[in-house]
Amino acid sequence: MIKIKNMSVALTVLLAVSCSNQNNDPQGGVMDTHIQKELSIYSIEGLKLDNGKKWTTDKETSIGFKKMLDLTNAFSESSIPSLSDYNQFGNDLEVIKGGILNKCTMTGVGHDHLHTLLIPLIRKINGIKEVSDIDKANEIFSNIKLNIQLYDDYFTF
């Protein structure tokens, strides 16, 4: 369990540094404390619209979230998934998420709100990659799907 927590901390730091080399912490400087939250919590505290409008994102981020949504929808349609299927799903999401972080060119407040969405999603991706209980895997998957669907509610290209 310590390995997972250390990986989560490292990935969160990587996210903060990699994505456009921004120093802004959308969680008000408390990202590390949020990592300890239960993986199943579906809450994106602080995520809001830009005066009633969606935040504008870059093309790469939009493409990445579309890929994650497509993967999630395809996984939903598969027959009863095994634990290893859930773990592989997490690994596949990890690759897409890495592409988003590496190609992100966003800056400013919209970028900060993207981090507000991504940080809980990263925790859940890490969790589903390592989960060892099928009921917990189901729960994490459902929350991942909801988090990914939020992208279209708050962001546009």
N, CA and C atoms as an extended XYZ file, in Angstrom:
471
Properties=species:S:1:pos:R:3:atomname:S:1:resname:S:1:resid:I:1 pbc="F F F"
N         0.813       -1.183        0.000 N   MET     1
C         0.000        0.000        0.000 CA  MET     1
C         0.864        1.258        0.000 C   MET     1
N         2.019        1.201        0.651 N   ILE     2
C         2.908        2.353        0.685 CA  ILE     2
C         3.418        2.666       -0.717 C   ILE     2
N         3.688        1.629       -1.523 N   LYS     3
C         4.145        1.845       -2.890 CA  LYS     3
C         3.110        2.640       -3.678 C   LYS     3
N         1.833        2.289       -3.533 N   ILE     4
C         0.767        2.987       -4.254 CA  ILE     4
C         0.727        4.451       -3.824 C   ILE     4
N         0.818        4.705       -2.521 N   LYS     5
C         0.778        6.079       -2.025 CA  LYS     5
C         1.980        6.866       -2.537 C   LYS     5
N         3.153        6.249       -2.525 N   ASN     6
C         4.343        6.936       -3.024 CA  ASN     6
C         4.233        7.215       -4.519 C   ASN     6
N         3.678        6.261       -5.270 N   MET     7
C         3.475        6.471       -6.696 CA  MET     7
C         2.490        7.605       -6.928 C   MET     7
N         1.434        7.666       -6.121 N   SER     8
C         0.448        8.733       -6.262 CA  SER     8
C         1.079       10.091       -6.017 C   SER     8
N         1.898       10.184       -4.990 N   VAL     9
C         2.585       11.441       -4.694 CA  VAL     9
C         3.486       11.816       -5.859 C   VAL     9
N         4.248       10.855       -6.356 N   ALA    10
C         5.161       11.123       -7.463 CA  ALA    10
C         4.401       11.553       -8.716 C   ALA    10
N         3.284       10.900       -9.016 N   LEU    11
C         2.505       11.262      -10.198 CA  LEU    11
C         1.872       12.631      -10.055 C   LEU    11
N         1.427       12.968       -8.864 N   THR    12
C         0.844       14.284       -8.646 CA  THR    12
C         1.892       15.364       -8.823 C   THR    12
N         3.087       15.135       -8.299 N   VAL    13
C         4.172       16.087       -8.477 CA  VAL    13
C         4.520       16.198       -9.955 C   VAL    13
N         4.574       15.061      -10.648 N   LEU    14
C         4.851       15.063      -12.075 CA  LEU    14
C         3.794       15.858      -12.817 C   LEU    14
N         2.540       15.692      -12.455 N   LEU    15
C         1.455       16.439      -13.084 CA  LEU    15
C         1.655       17.925      -12.886 C   LEU    15
N         1.967       18.313      -11.688 N   ALA    16
C         2.136       19.733      -11.379 CA  ALA    16
C         3.309       20.331      -12.150 C   ALA    16
N         4.355       19.553      -12.372 N   VAL    17
C         5.540       20.055      -13.055 CA  VAL    17
C         5.410       19.905      -14.565 C   VAL    17
N         4.919       18.785      -15.037 N   SER    18
C         4.925       18.478      -16.463 CA  SER    18
C         3.940       19.293      -17.277 C   SER    18
N         2.765       19.449      -16.783 N   CYS    19
C         1.721       20.074      -17.577 CA  CYS    19
C         1.991       21.567      -17.703 C   CYS    19
N         2.603       21.970      -18.782 N   SER    20
C         2.939       23.355      -19.097 CA  SER    20
C         3.881       23.998      -18.098 C   SER    20
N         4.560       23.188      -17.297 N   ASN    21
C         5.507       23.705      -16.317 CA  ASN    21
C         4.890       24.778      -15.432 C   ASN    21
N         3.633       24.601      -15.077 N   GLN    22
C         2.936       25.547      -14.216 CA  GLN    22
C         3.250       25.247      -12.767 C   GLN    22
N         3.351       26.286      -11.942 N   ASN    23
C         3.581       26.113      -10.513 CA  ASN    23
C         2.296       26.213       -9.721 C   ASN    23
N         1.201       26.557      -10.372 N   ASN    24
C        -0.058       26.751       -9.661 CA  ASN    24
C        -0.605       25.439       -9.150 C   ASN    24
N        -1.009       25.403       -7.900 N   ASP    25
C        -1.614       24.227       -7.291 CA  ASP    25
C        -3.097       24.494       -7.145 C   ASP    25
N        -3.962       23.862       -7.958 N   PRO    26
C        -5.383       24.157       -7.942 CA  PRO    26
C        -6.054       23.798       -6.621 C   PRO    26
N        -5.409       23.053       -5.800 N   GLN    27
C        -5.999       22.652       -4.531 CA  GLN    27
C        -5.553       23.566       -3.394 C   GLN    27
N        -4.950       24.715       -3.730 N   GLY    28
C        -4.538       25.656       -2.701 CA  GLY    28
C        -3.352       25.183       -1.890 C   GLY    28
N        -2.448       24.398       -2.489 N   GLY    29
C        -1.244       23.973       -1.791 CA  GLY    29
C        -1.401       22.725       -0.960 C   GLY    29
N        -2.497       22.000       -1.119 N   VAL    30
C        -2.719       20.817       -0.283 CA  VAL    30
C        -2.931       19.564       -1.118 C   VAL    30
N        -2.279       19.481       -2.273 N   MET    31
C        -2.467       18.304       -3.128 CA  MET    31
C        -2.110       17.015       -2.405 C   MET    31
N        -1.000       16.987       -1.699 N   ASP    32
C        -0.550       15.752       -1.071 CA  ASP    32
C        -1.545       15.228       -0.046 C   ASP    32
N        -2.221       16.092        0.677 N   THR    33
C        -3.190       15.621        1.675 CA  THR    33
C        -4.415       15.015        1.018 C   THR    33
N        -4.771       15.473       -0.172 N   HIS    34
C        -5.928       14.919       -0.862 CA  HIS    34
C        -5.666       13.518       -1.419 C   HIS    34
N        -4.410       13.166       -1.592 N   ILE    35
C        -4.066       11.857       -2.144 CA  ILE    35
C        -4.538       10.739       -1.224 C   ILE    35
N        -4.607       10.999        0.059 N   GLN    36
C        -4.992        9.981        1.025 CA  GLN    36
C        -6.496        9.695        1.031 C   GLN    36
N        -7.292       10.514        0.329 N   LYS    37
C        -8.737       10.311        0.332 CA  LYS    37
C        -9.101        8.931       -0.225 C   LYS    37
N       -10.241        8.446        0.169 N   GLU    38
C       -10.771        7.172       -0.321 CA  GLU    38
C       -10.929        7.241       -1.835 C   GLU    38
N       -10.501        6.212       -2.555 N   LEU    39
C       -10.547        6.203       -4.013 CA  LEU    39
C       -11.960        6.287       -4.567 C   LEU    39
N       -12.935        5.827       -3.829 N   SER    40
C       -14.283        5.765       -4.367 CA  SER    40
C       -15.035        7.085       -4.259 C   SER    40
N       -14.501        8.075       -3.580 N   ILE    41
C       -15.225        9.333       -3.407 CA  ILE    41
C       -15.348       10.034       -4.750 C   ILE    41
N       -16.585       10.347       -5.120 N   TYR    42
C       -16.826       11.078       -6.362 CA  TYR    42
C       -17.076       12.527       -5.989 C   TYR    42
N       -16.015       13.285       -5.937 N   SER    43
C       -16.107       14.680       -5.575 CA  SER    43
C       -14.964       15.422       -6.229 C   SER    43
N       -15.289       16.462       -6.929 N   ILE    44
C       -14.276       17.288       -7.548 CA  ILE    44
C       -14.440       18.685       -6.940 C   ILE    44
N       -13.956       18.817       -5.735 N   GLU    45
C       -14.083       20.064       -5.000 CA  GLU    45
C       -13.350       21.184       -5.719 C   GLU    45
N       -14.046       22.284       -5.934 N   GLY    46
C       -13.433       23.450       -6.554 CA  GLY    46
C       -13.615       23.541       -8.061 C   GLY    46
N       -14.126       22.510       -8.704 N   LEU    47
C       -14.325       22.552      -10.152 CA  LEU    47
C       -15.585       23.358      -10.449 C   LEU    47
N       -15.432       24.401      -11.251 N   LYS    48
C       -16.578       25.229      -11.604 CA  LYS    48
C       -16.378       25.807      -12.997 C   LYS    48
N       -17.446       26.352      -13.539 N   LEU    49
C       -17.412       26.948      -14.870 CA  LEU    49
C       -16.774       28.334      -14.828 C   LEU    49
N       -16.433       28.836      -15.991 N   ASP    50
C       -15.865       30.169      -16.154 CA  ASP    50
C       -17.002       31.156      -16.386 C   ASP    50
N       -17.536       31.692      -15.294 N   ASN    51
C       -18.681       32.615      -15.386 CA  ASN    51
C       -19.813       32.022      -16.227 C   ASN    51
N       -20.128       30.769      -15.964 N   GLY    52
C       -21.223       30.084      -16.649 CA  GLY    52
C       -20.841       29.444      -17.969 C   GLY    52
N       -19.606       29.631      -18.416 N   LYS    53
C       -19.148       29.051      -19.677 CA  LYS    53
C       -18.097       27.980      -19.399 C   LYS    53
N       -17.935       27.088      -20.372 N   LYS    54
C       -16.904       26.061      -20.257 CA  LYS    54
C       -15.529       26.682      -20.458 C   LYS    54
N       -14.517       26.077      -19.800 N   TRP    55
C       -13.137       26.499      -19.969 CA  TRP    55
C       -12.640       26.011      -21.319 C   TRP    55
N       -11.818       26.792      -21.982 N   THR    56
C       -11.248       26.393      -23.270 CA  THR    56
C        -9.962       25.622      -23.020 C   THR    56
N        -9.853       24.460      -23.655 N   THR    57
C        -8.661       23.628      -23.509 CA  THR    57
C        -7.901       23.576      -24.831 C   THR    57
N        -6.758       22.940      -24.798 N   ASP    58
C        -5.989       22.750      -26.019 CA  ASP    58
C        -6.443       21.463      -26.714 C   ASP    58
N        -6.045       21.330      -27.954 N   LYS    59
C        -6.450       20.191      -28.787 CA  LYS    59
C        -6.002       18.863      -28.181 C   LYS    59
N        -4.767       18.799      -27.697 N   GLU    60
C        -4.212       17.551      -27.174 CA  GLU    60
C        -4.992       17.050      -25.956 C   GLU    60
N        -5.370       17.973      -25.075 N   THR    61
C        -6.142       17.591      -23.892 CA  THR    61
C        -7.505       17.068      -24.307 C   THR    61
N        -8.144       17.760      -25.251 N   SER    62
C        -9.457       17.334      -25.732 CA  SER    62
C        -9.390       15.943      -26.371 C   SER    62
N        -8.372       15.722      -27.181 N   ILE    63
C        -8.203       14.413      -27.823 CA  ILE    63
C        -7.969       13.335      -26.764 C   ILE    63
N        -7.141       13.629      -25.773 N   GLY    64
C        -6.852       12.661      -24.715 CA  GLY    64
C        -8.087       12.275      -23.919 C   GLY    64
N        -8.907       13.254      -23.550 N   PHE    65
C       -10.121       12.935      -22.806 CA  PHE    65
C       -11.116       12.170      -23.668 C   PHE    65
N       -11.149       12.463      -24.957 N   LYS    66
C       -12.016       11.696      -25.871 CA  LYS    66
C       -11.555       10.238      -25.918 C   LYS    66
N       -10.252       10.025      -25.973 N   LYS    67
C        -9.722        8.656      -25.970 CA  LYS    67
C       -10.070        7.935      -24.670 C   LYS    67
N        -9.954        8.649      -23.533 N   MET    68
C       -10.302        8.023      -22.250 CA  MET    68
C       -11.788        7.687      -22.199 C   MET    68
N       -12.631        8.581      -22.722 N   LEU    69
C       -14.070        8.313      -22.731 CA  LEU    69
C       -14.393        7.132      -23.629 C   LEU    69
N       -13.789        7.078      -24.805 N   ASP    70
C       -14.009        5.945      -25.715 CA  ASP    70
C       -13.583        4.629      -25.068 C   ASP    70
N       -12.424        4.621      -24.435 N   LEU    71
C       -11.933        3.419      -23.758 CA  LEU    71
C       -12.883        3.003      -22.639 C   LEU    71
N       -13.344        3.968      -21.875 N   THR    72
C       -14.255        3.695      -20.761 CA  THR    72
C       -15.584        3.149      -21.270 C   THR    72
N       -16.112        3.739      -22.323 N   ASN    73
C       -17.376        3.251      -22.886 CA  ASN    73
C       -17.224        1.840      -23.446 C   ASN    73
N       -16.124        1.574      -24.118 N   ALA    74
C       -15.888        0.224      -24.654 CA  ALA    74
C       -15.755       -0.787      -23.521 C   ALA    74
N       -15.082       -0.401      -22.449 N   PHE    75
C       -14.921       -1.295      -21.301 CA  PHE    75
C       -16.276       -1.577      -20.652 C   PHE    75
N       -17.142       -0.573      -20.617 N   SER    76
C       -18.490       -0.740      -20.042 CA  SER    76
C       -19.292       -1.794      -20.791 C   SER    76
N       -19.038       -1.904      -22.090 N   GLU    77
C       -19.790       -2.826      -22.934 CA  GLU    77
C       -19.242       -4.249      -22.902 C   GLU    77
N       -18.054       -4.434      -22.321 N   SER    78
C       -17.471       -5.767      -22.288 CA  SER    78
C       -18.254       -6.661      -21.327 C   SER    78
N       -18.133       -7.960      -21.525 N   SER    79
C       -18.798       -8.888      -20.620 CA  SER    79
C       -18.190       -8.751      -19.233 C   SER    79
N       -18.641       -9.505      -18.320 N   ILE    80
C       -18.226       -9.377      -16.924 CA  ILE    80
C       -16.700       -9.340      -16.817 C   ILE    80
N       -16.148       -8.153      -16.465 N   PRO    81
C       -14.687       -8.029      -16.417 CA  PRO    81
C       -14.090       -8.717      -15.194 C   PRO    81
N       -12.898       -9.249      -15.386 N   SER    82
C       -12.156       -9.853      -14.283 CA  SER    82
C       -11.316       -8.772      -13.606 C   SER    82
N       -10.718       -9.129      -12.507 N   LEU    83
C        -9.837       -8.208      -11.793 CA  LEU    83
C        -8.670       -7.778      -12.689 C   LEU    83
N        -8.111       -8.722      -13.431 N   SER    84
C        -7.002       -8.368      -14.322 CA  SER    84
C        -7.472       -7.466      -15.459 C   SER    84
N        -8.735       -7.601      -15.881 N   ASP    85
C        -9.281       -6.680      -16.886 CA  ASP    85
C        -9.311       -5.248      -16.343 C   ASP    85
N        -9.759       -5.101      -15.100 N   TYR    86
C        -9.787       -3.777      -14.473 CA  TYR    86
C        -8.375       -3.207      -14.355 C   TYR    86
N        -7.425       -4.052      -13.934 N   ASN    87
C        -6.041       -3.599      -13.794 CA  ASN    87
C        -5.492       -3.149      -15.148 C   ASN    87
N        -5.776       -3.898      -16.206 N   GLN    88
C        -5.304       -3.536      -17.545 CA  GLN    88
C        -5.985       -2.258      -18.031 C   GLN    88
N        -7.261       -2.108      -17.716 N   PHE    89
C        -7.977       -0.878      -18.050 CA  PHE    89
C        -7.249        0.320      -17.429 C   PHE    89
N        -6.844        0.189      -16.174 N   GLY    90
C        -6.090        1.251      -15.502 CA  GLY    90
C        -4.774        1.536      -16.197 C   GLY    90
N        -4.084        0.487      -16.612 N   ASN    91
C        -2.816        0.662      -17.334 CA  ASN    91
C        -3.036        1.394      -18.663 C   ASN    91
N        -4.122        1.040      -19.356 N   ASP    92
C        -4.440        1.696      -20.630 CA  ASP    92
C        -4.776        3.176      -20.415 C   ASP    92
N        -5.541        3.469      -19.361 N   LEU    93
C        -5.846        4.867      -19.038 CA  LEU    93
C        -4.577        5.632      -18.681 C   LEU    93
N        -3.669        4.962      -17.989 N   GLU    94
C        -2.405        5.586      -17.586 CA  GLU    94
C        -1.634        6.084      -18.802 C   GLU    94
N        -1.610        5.305      -19.860 N   VAL    95
C        -0.902        5.689      -21.086 CA  VAL    95
C        -1.539        6.939      -21.695 C   VAL    95
N        -2.872        6.950      -21.761 N   ILE    96
C        -3.572        8.105      -22.334 CA  ILE    96
C        -3.337        9.347      -21.471 C   ILE    96
N        -3.455        9.170      -20.159 N   LYS    97
C        -3.241       10.284      -19.233 CA  LYS    97
C        -1.825       10.843      -19.383 C   LYS    97
N        -0.847        9.970      -19.548 N   GLY    98
C         0.528       10.409      -19.752 CA  GLY    98
C         0.668       11.265      -21.002 C   GLY    98
N        -0.044       10.885      -22.050 N   GLY    99
C        -0.035       11.678      -23.279 CA  GLY    99
C        -0.631       13.060      -23.070 C   GLY    99
N        -1.700       13.132      -22.289 N   ILE   100
C        -2.314       14.431      -21.982 CA  ILE   100
C        -1.302       15.314      -21.253 C   ILE   100
N        -0.669       14.760      -20.238 N   LEU   101
C         0.276       15.550      -19.443 CA  LEU   101
C         1.482       15.989      -20.257 C   LEU   101
N         1.976       15.127      -21.116 N   ASN   102
C         3.163       15.449      -21.904 CA  ASN   102
C         2.892       16.486      -22.989 C   ASN   102
N         1.657       16.536      -23.497 N   LYS   103
C         1.356       17.418      -24.618 CA  LYS   103
C         0.558       18.659      -24.225 C   LYS   103
N         0.194       18.775      -22.967 N   CYS   104
C        -0.624       19.896      -22.513 CA  CYS   104
C         0.106       21.228      -22.700 C   CYS   104
N        -0.593       22.190      -23.299 N   THR   105
C        -0.036       23.525      -23.485 CA  THR   105
C        -0.881       24.588      -22.782 C   THR   105
N        -1.827       24.154      -21.991 N   MET   106
C        -2.730       25.097      -21.331 CA  MET   106
C        -1.991       25.917      -20.271 C   MET   106
N        -2.524       27.115      -20.030 N   THR   107
C        -2.012       27.991      -18.980 CA  THR   107
C        -3.191       28.692      -18.318 C   THR   107
N        -2.936       29.347      -17.221 N   GLY   108
C        -3.945       30.187      -16.586 CA  GLY   108
C        -4.950       29.442      -15.736 C   GLY   108
N        -6.068       30.107      -15.487 N   VAL   109
C        -7.096       29.591      -14.585 CA  VAL   109
C        -7.753       28.332      -15.157 C   VAL   109
N        -7.968       28.279      -16.464 N   GLY   110
C        -8.539       27.083      -17.077 CA  GLY   110
C        -7.644       25.872      -16.844 C   GLY   110
N        -6.344       26.096      -16.926 N   HIS   111
C        -5.367       25.042      -16.663 CA  HIS   111
C        -5.483       24.555      -15.221 C   HIS   111
N        -5.657       25.497      -14.297 N   ASP   112
C        -5.821       25.137      -12.885 CA  ASP   112
C        -7.064       24.278      -12.675 C   ASP   112
N        -8.149       24.621      -13.365 N   HIS   113
C        -9.372       23.825      -13.234 CA  HIS   113
C        -9.199       22.443      -13.856 C   HIS   113
N        -8.401       22.345      -14.895 N   LEU   114
C        -8.099       21.035      -15.468 CA  LEU   114
C        -7.388       20.173      -14.427 C   LEU   114
N        -6.453       20.757      -13.691 N   HIS   115
C        -5.765       20.020      -12.623 CA  HIS   115
C        -6.752       19.594      -11.545 C   HIS   115
N        -7.741       20.444      -11.267 N   THR   116
C        -8.758       20.109      -10.269 CA  THR   116
C        -9.505       18.847      -10.683 C   THR   116
N        -9.712       18.653      -11.969 N   LEU   117
C       -10.361       17.440      -12.472 CA  LEU   117
C        -9.378       16.274      -12.537 C   LEU   117
N        -8.146       16.535      -12.961 N   LEU   118
C        -7.179       15.461      -13.184 CA  LEU   118
C        -6.652       14.812      -11.907 C   LEU   118
N        -6.439       15.581      -10.869 N   ILE   119
C        -5.806       15.021       -9.668 CA  ILE   119
C        -6.627       13.878       -9.069 C   ILE   119
N        -7.950       14.038       -8.854 N   PRO   120
C        -8.722       12.892       -8.349 CA  PRO   120
C        -8.773       11.743       -9.358 C   PRO   120
N        -8.807       12.074      -10.636 N   LEU   121
C        -8.835       11.040      -11.670 CA  LEU   121
C        -7.546       10.222      -11.643 C   LEU   121
N        -6.412       10.865      -11.471 N   ILE   122
C        -5.135       10.159      -11.393 CA  ILE   122
C        -5.129        9.199      -10.208 C   ILE   122
N        -5.647        9.643       -9.069 N   ARG   123
C        -5.721        8.753       -7.891 CA  ARG   123
C        -6.548        7.512       -8.210 C   ARG   123
N        -7.641        7.701       -8.909 N   LYS   124
C        -8.519        6.568       -9.227 CA  LYS   124
C        -7.880        5.649      -10.264 C   LYS   124
N        -7.173        6.224      -11.229 N   ILE   125
C        -6.454        5.396      -12.207 CA  ILE   125
C        -5.407        4.550      -11.483 C   ILE   125
N        -4.660        5.164      -10.582 N   ASN   126
C        -3.672        4.409       -9.805 CA  ASN   126
C        -4.344        3.311       -8.996 C   ASN   126
N        -5.493        3.609       -8.437 N   GLY   127
C        -6.207        2.628       -7.626 CA  GLY   127
C        -6.688        1.437       -8.425 C   GLY   127
N        -7.243        1.682       -9.604 N   ILE   128
C        -7.797        0.567      -10.389 CA  ILE   128
C        -6.677       -0.302      -10.967 C   ILE   128
N        -5.500        0.282      -11.163 N   LYS   129
C        -4.365       -0.512      -11.650 CA  LYS   129
C        -3.910       -1.532      -10.609 C   LYS   129
N        -4.128       -1.239       -9.337 N   GLU   130
C        -3.619       -2.072       -8.251 CA  GLU   130
C        -4.712       -2.764       -7.437 C   GLU   130
N        -5.964       -2.498       -7.742 N   VAL   131
C        -7.060       -3.020       -6.927 CA  VAL   131
C        -7.047       -4.553       -6.897 C   VAL   131
N        -7.422       -5.113       -5.746 N   SER   132
C        -7.412       -6.578       -5.605 CA  SER   132
C        -8.762       -7.117       -5.152 C   SER   132
N        -9.792       -6.288       -5.219 N   ASP   133
C       -11.148       -6.692       -4.840 CA  ASP   133
C       -12.090       -6.293       -5.973 C   ASP   133
N       -12.851       -7.238       -6.484 N   ILE   134
C       -13.693       -6.995       -7.660 CA  ILE   134
C       -14.776       -5.960       -7.383 C   ILE   134
N       -15.357       -5.961       -6.184 N   ASP   135
C       -16.372       -4.965       -5.851 CA  ASP   135
C       -15.768       -3.564       -5.818 C   ASP   135
N       -14.589       -3.436       -5.256 N   LYS   136
C       -13.891       -2.154       -5.201 CA  LYS   136
C       -13.510       -1.715       -6.620 C   LYS   136
N       -13.093       -2.657       -7.456 N   ALA   137
C       -12.751       -2.350       -8.837 CA  ALA   137
C       -13.957       -1.778       -9.577 C   ALA   137
N       -15.115       -2.398       -9.375 N   ASN   138
C       -16.366       -1.917       -9.972 CA  ASN   138
C       -16.672       -0.494       -9.533 C   ASN   138
N       -16.511       -0.239       -8.254 N   GLU   139
C       -16.795        1.070       -7.682 CA  GLU   139
C       -15.827        2.129       -8.235 C   GLU   139
N       -14.556        1.800       -8.272 N   ILE   140
C       -13.566        2.747       -8.801 CA  ILE   140
C       -13.833        3.011      -10.277 C   ILE   140
N       -14.150        1.970      -11.027 N   PHE   141
C       -14.456        2.138      -12.450 CA  PHE   141
C       -15.617        3.109      -12.642 C   PHE   141
N       -16.680        2.924      -11.878 N   SER   142
C       -17.848        3.807      -11.994 CA  SER   142
C       -17.463        5.263      -11.735 C   SER   142
N       -16.611        5.476      -10.753 N   ASN   143
C       -16.184        6.831      -10.426 CA  ASN   143
C       -15.246        7.403      -11.482 C   ASN   143
N       -14.407        6.566      -12.057 N   ILE   144
C       -13.536        7.014      -13.152 CA  ILE   144
C       -14.406        7.480      -14.317 C   ILE   144
N       -15.406        6.694      -14.644 N   LYS   145
C       -16.289        7.027      -15.760 CA  LYS   145
C       -16.985        8.367      -15.516 C   LYS   145
N       -17.489        8.567      -14.311 N   LEU   146
C       -18.140        9.835      -13.981 CA  LEU   146
C       -17.159       11.002      -14.072 C   LEU   146
N       -15.942       10.801      -13.578 N   ASN   147
C       -14.930       11.868      -13.636 CA  ASN   147
C       -14.592       12.224      -15.078 C   ASN   147
N       -14.430       11.241      -15.922 N   ILE   148
C       -14.107       11.497      -17.330 CA  ILE   148
C       -15.260       12.216      -18.020 C   ILE   148
N       -16.485       11.826      -17.713 N   GLN   149
C       -17.652       12.473      -18.313 CA  GLN   149
C       -17.763       13.944      -17.903 C   GLN   149
N       -17.245       14.296      -16.731 N   LEU   150
C       -17.276       15.694      -16.285 CA  LEU   150
C       -16.481       16.609      -17.205 C   LEU   150
N       -15.492       16.075      -17.881 N   TYR   151
C       -14.667       16.901      -18.760 CA  TYR   151
C       -15.546       17.685      -19.734 C   TYR   151
N       -16.476       17.025      -20.386 N   ASP   152
C       -17.337       17.689      -21.373 CA  ASP   152
C       -18.303       18.696      -20.738 C   ASP   152
N       -18.552       18.540      -19.446 N   ASP   153
C       -19.426       19.501      -18.747 CA  ASP   153
C       -18.715       20.807      -18.429 C   ASP   153
N       -17.382       20.756      -18.294 N   TYR   154
C       -16.619       21.914      -17.840 CA  TYR   154
C       -15.602       22.461      -18.839 C   TYR   154
N       -15.301       21.680      -19.887 N   PHE   155
C       -14.242       22.089      -20.828 CA  PHE   155
C       -14.690       21.909      -22.263 C   PHE   155
N       -14.125       22.730      -23.132 N   THR   156
C       -14.385       22.649      -24.564 CA  THR   156
C       -13.125       23.046      -25.317 C   THR   156
N       -13.058       22.589      -26.565 N   PHE   157
C       -11.905       22.952      -27.396 CA  PHE   157
C       -12.375       23.924      -28.463 C   PHE   157
